[in-house]
Amino acid sequence: MKKEVLIGTFFLILSNNPLFAAGTVSLEHNIGVNSVGQEKNYSQSYADLSITDKKEILRWDGVVDFSARAYTSNDQGAIFSLSEAYITKTQGRTSYSVGRKILPWNPNEKTWGLNELNGQRAFNLTETNQEGISGLHFVRQASYSKLHIFASFLHIPQLNPTFTTDKGIIKGKNEWANLPPTRVRFQDNDVPVYYKVIFPEISEIILQPSAGIYNSWESSDNTFYGYATFKPENSIRINATGYYEQFEEERALVTAKPFVNHHVVTGLGWKNEGERVSYGVNVERISPLNGKDDSFVFESLKIEPIYRDETFVTSQLSWNTDRFNVELAHIYLAEGNDVISNAFAKKPRWRNAVGLGTSYSFTDNFNVNVNVKRDLELSDVVIKSQLNYKLSKHTLVSSGVQLIEAPDENSFWAPYRVNDSVFSRISFLY
């Protein structure tokens, strides 16, 4: 607890820097509900810093949205996320932006954490915070249409949840890191797996091309839109190879190397946005390229990424009042719904799921929100609820619960079902 207070104090000092005008410093503690899986020994306490600001910079408008989390455990250290950081200039109906900016092209992407157009902050996989695309953005708003084009040769991949390696052992930075197997079956024995990660040159990761175009047609409250992008995948792909050997003990040695793969994302949609009620439908197709890393040499055991096209159909209905908000959502994986057991494979979060999100403000200082998602095919259930009470202009206290049920071992959520927790948080708003 002492270290948590020191970290929070440091964040408070940093947040008082005059460069930053708005943000939050939070101290949070989690109590695990499950006894199974607690051997992971991740810290249950941490301090968060969030900076969200807009400023005028040399006649351009500057926007920044930055987050950091520091854990009380010495092994875990800190994680970071830069959701947006760009400057923009508007001239009439045209705007130009340079930097990292969230693409608001698929209105349903954030609800389901699709992670195809935009990346995710991913401090916690049940949250919906996004990370934008770095590049040059051009937006032209006409009377009945809108055009958005972006292009870039700079790629900043999604960093969280991340991991480290220590003497052949892979360790997660927090409980949301899905680690590869630590033991494998060989000749009727369980043998340990030791990993060696070959980290690529920074230029191999960040110097990657991308481009995209979005166009919409508006009529009254209705908007019809379409988009297409060629860009790096937000998450890193991994090649791996290995072999068995016997020194003092029998073991498997696995060498892994991350690399960047590109994909094509296309989408069509319709939305109706009224004063109180809004609804819409989106169809998005993801087509990954069959990427190669010619510098990587495979041994006897060969583990390569699996590439498959996916098509998601999402729909959403929301109703907003002064005190009460409710959102109903549905997602269906129409293509790419096959089961993959590869340890390094990309798995869809949802296959055929419904979601309910609601919030209610009892007073201006006291509110509650509840979010429930259920996969009708795999029976996965993710629940997150939270109570918030504003003690003063600059102090907010919160408490809530997070529950995950994933009975199918091939589910995306299966590795995280031990992450059920009750949490409490105090936030200082500046």
Protein Blocks (a to p, Z undefined) as FASTA:
>chain_A
ZZmmmmmmmmmmmmmpmkbmbdcddddddddfbfghplnopafbdcdddddddddeehia
cdddddddddfbfklopadddfbacddddehjaccdedjdddfkblmlmmnonommpccf
klafkbcbdcddeddddddddfkbccdddddfbdcddfbdcdddeehiacdfblkbccdd
fbdceehiacddddddddddfklmmmccdddddddddehjbccdddddddddfbdcdddd
dddddffbccdddddddddddddddddddddddfkbccddddddddddddddfkbccdfb
dcddddddddddddddddddfkbccdddddddfbhpaccfbfkbccdfbfbdcddddddd
fblmbccdddddddfklopacddddddddfblmbccdddddddddfbfkbmklmmmmmgc
cdddddddZZ
